[in-house]
Amino acid sequence: MSEEVLDYKDVMARTGLGKTRVFELLDQGEFEGYQSGRRKLFFASSVDAYIERNRIGVRQTPVPAPPFPRPRRRQSSAHEGRVFKYL
C-alpha cells in the first residue's frame, strides 16, 4: 500500500486546524492513520475526505458589506471651556 501519509504538522497546514483539534479528530475516528513508534501518521485521503465532508457551499451572490457606522459627534463635557480658579 503506497498511500501518501502526513504528520500532524502537514494536517494542520492542510486543514487550518490546531494541534489539539487534529488529535481530537484522530481519536474520534474522523481521520484514519497509524502509529509508528511515538509518531502518529495520517492518511492524506482521510484528511481530504474530512475537508470534503465539512465543506461549506459556495454562495452564488456575494454578501453585501455592512454599512459603515456614522461617525458620532463628540459630546461636550459640562466643564469643557470653563476656567476654574483654585483658592
PAMINU-143344 format. One line per field, with one value per residue (C-alpha): chain; x, y, z. Coordinates in pm, whole numbers, plus 32768, in hexadecimal, padded with zeros to 4 digits. Layout:
BEGIN
kette c(A  ...) $
X c(X  ...) $
Y c(Y  ...) $
Z c(Z  ...) $
***
This chain:
BEGIN
kette c(A  A  A  A  A  A  A  A  A  A  A  A  A  A  A  A  A  A  A  A  A  A  A  A  A  A  A  A  A  A  A  A  A  A  A  A  A  A  A  A  A  A  A  A  A  A  A  A  A  A  A  A  A  A  A  A  A  A  A  A  A  A  A  A  A  A  A  A  A  A  A  A  A  A  A  A  A  A  A  A  A  A  A  A  A  A  A) $
X c(8000  80A3  7FC0  8037  805C  806E  80EB  801C  80CD  806B  7F04  7F02  7F7D  7E84  7D52  7DA2  7D58  7E28  7EF5  7E02  7CD8  7D98  7DDA  7C74  7BF3  7CE3  7C61  7AF7  7B3B  7B16  7C7A  7D11  7E79  7F6E  8078  81E5  82A2  8233  81CF  806A  804B  7F10  7E99  7E79  7D3E  7C8A  7CF2  7C74  7B2F  7B02  7B2F  7A2B  7932  7950  7956  7863  77A7  781E  7730  76B0  7693  778A  7714  76FD  77E4  773D  7720  7825  77A4  776E  7876  77F7  780F  78E7  7812  788F  78D6  7815  795D  79FD  7A76  7A46  7B61  7B71  7C26  7CB7  7CC4) $
Y c(8000  813E  8252  83AE  83DC  8521  8580  8663  879D  874C  870D  885A  890E  885C  8890  89CD  8918  8924  8805  87AD  87A4  86CB  85C4  85DD  8590  846B  83E1  8415  8351  8478  843D  82EB  82AA  81D3  81EF  81B1  81B5  82F7  83A1  83A4  83B5  840D  838E  84B4  841F  8425  858F  85F0  8533  85F1  873B  86D4  8665  87B2  8892  89B4  89FB  8B1B  8C42  8CA6  8E16  8ECD  8F41  90BD  9166  9201  937C  9441  94D5  9649  9704  977A  98E0  990E  996D  9A9A  9A80  9B5D  9BF8  9C1E  9D7E  9DFE  9E8A  9E2A  9EF2  9E39  9EE1) $
Z c(8000  7F89  8007  8061  81D7  8299  83EF  84CE  8452  82EB  835A  8412  82DA  81F8  82D6  8399  84E0  861C  86A5  87BA  86CB  85D3  86DD  8760  8603  85E7  8731  86BD  857E  848F  8411  83C1  8410  84C9  85CF  8586  86CD  8775  862D  85B7  843F  837F  822F  813F  80A7  81F9  8234  80DA  8118  8261  81A9  80A6  81B1  8263  8132  8136  7FF3  7F1D  7F0E  7DB9  7E11  7EEA  803D  8045  8139  8267  825B  8312  8456  844F  8512  865F  86C7  87F3  8918  89D0  8B3D  8C2D  8C9D  8B49  8AFF  8C62  8D2B  8E97  8F9C  90BF  9212) $
***
